[in-house]
Amino acid sequence: MFDLEVRVREWTDELRSRGAFRAEDIVELESHLRDEIDALRRLGLAPEEAFLVAEHRVGRPAALAA
């Protein structure tokens, strides 16, 4: 079963592991991700779908670090 909080934590952990971001950057990126997820959920997307679309829009950690 998909756990949104776990997946968001994994996403932010991956950002941290890249070493390319300050703590403030990670907080801001996570906020953008969560805002996007919330907006998509209000449109009726399931948590997993909302996360995947939000991740695509905000960026995957590897792409953001590049």
Secondary structure, DSSP 8 states (H G I E B T S, - for coil): ---HHHHHHHHHHHHHHHT-S-HHHHHHHHHHHHHHHHHHHHTT--HHHHHHHHHHHH--HHHHH-
